[in-house]
């Protein structure tokens, strides 16, 4: 998926540039195009809500039976539960109920845990943000650096080695890497914990707690970082090589600037644009893509919650997570779009 | 003086195609990475096709497994055994069939949908016609929407609804992978549409279908082929992920299923090869497709060479 998605995303970014030039004739370019983008993101979110509703109504989910699994209920009790879920109502009424409830944050009751879905998601949100945020920062910094270094002197030994490494990392299933690291560093050599976010025993307050958290964070973070830095590195390298043939670099050199200055002051800022787009797009997807990593390391985030919900199957939690993941991607896409519009004047009114 | 030989237009066409293929091959051969990738792929496909000759399929049946469970490599099981007592090597060989089959089938599905939507959107988008532009618009919104919806949750939900089987996995991966292809094909179709021979065809009265199939499609084909090869790599990885999450077909041993089994049966304490072997196989195959895809792209699009 990643390969095609990568090309698709780059093509989409370039496509949008062309589209904007064509479409932004007349009107106050910047404000208008920003407004259009926000509107279309809102419309997409709306479609996702509608899709969500129909998808989970299509699923064979008898809420009463699922909620009561493992216990016994009388027929009257089941009817009462079904009534609270609004099963007997006409479809349009169910839909409006669903809409209103979602906007109020009421996403239903989890079949597994018997607590509101919003609570399940709320508890799982911070661990995922911590994991994804840390690995994104690390993979961005390292990946972009590798890409710049490899692209500026492409063909060199560093470039060839880093290309090989990146291609291998890109071809690797992330959970496989996670399992290998887990076995090596946790099972064979007892260096890192086997999973979870905190040690079960021990003093967890203050500095001790922080260090414990970091200790648990290390392996999952390493896995996610390695997997994503390959992508950033390859894209950065590619766009830097694209920039190398441009005239303004010739001018900069003719002015007498050092090679490092030409690279960091002129070539890199312009080559950075596709990478920034990619980073923002990925941010949206990583939240859902961390499912496998969190599963391997039992990291109590949204991914693990989805995995547990998947196997039950706990449809309300799945529905809530699906909504959250889609919303994250839409928002990330919007930010990427807005950022590109602000950073790249060529995309605004021609 | 010999008689002039008359050959039909169709034969000329095939002659040209053969020459183009030879040209392509001569250029492709020079790309070292491409050749490495090709060798890997040919090997993998050969193993997949020759699976019955290399390992008995009875070795897959856990009821017939007589070897000790979680054993280290031995004479009858060069890569050790899994928790059911089946030889890991046998599973690896037979698993290549399923993984490659799912990869090819899902990619074929995604390529057909993506190419169709891409060409139609690109063709109708360039007509100076309100209806045409709206078709393009609608199709692109639809594609955008599919790009936005994250793959894993969508795949999870679809696989849950439709049940775990081979066909479902193929369909699920196929309909979540086409947006990338559609975007690229549409961009290329837009470029092709502005060429003179399209204008000539329209002037001569060519209908939409004729324009799209006889003019746009052949010129979009090289990019489509390169993109397809790269998509197969992604599809195989997707199948691995879905099987790992328990959405694959548990009765068919694919590499993803092997990893799923390894994860759920505590491979940490037993035979580590059960985990490592399928992983390396997956890496090899995906790298193979990626290298071949990039080499194909480089040959077909000279701007991409020497990267």
Interface residues (C-beta under 8 A of the other chain):
Chain A: X1 X2 X3 X4 X5 X6 X7 X8 X9 X11 X12 X14 X15 X44 X47 X48 X51 X55 X56 X58 X59 X60 X154 X167 X168 X170 X171 X172 X173 X175 X176 X179 X180 X182 X183 X186 X187 X238 X241 X284 X285 X287 X288 X289 X291 X292 X295 X296 X306 X307 X310 X311 X313 X318 X321 X322 X325 X326 X328 X329 X330 X333
Chain B: X110 X144 X145 X147 X148 X149 X150 X151 X152 X153 X154 X156 X157 X160 X161 X176 X177 X179 X180 X181 X182 X183 X184 X186 X187 X227 X230 X231 X233 X234 X235 X237 X238 X240 X241 X244 X245 X246 X247 X259 X262 X263 X267 X268 X269 X272 X275 X276 X278 X279 X282 X283 X286 X287 X290 X291 X293 X307
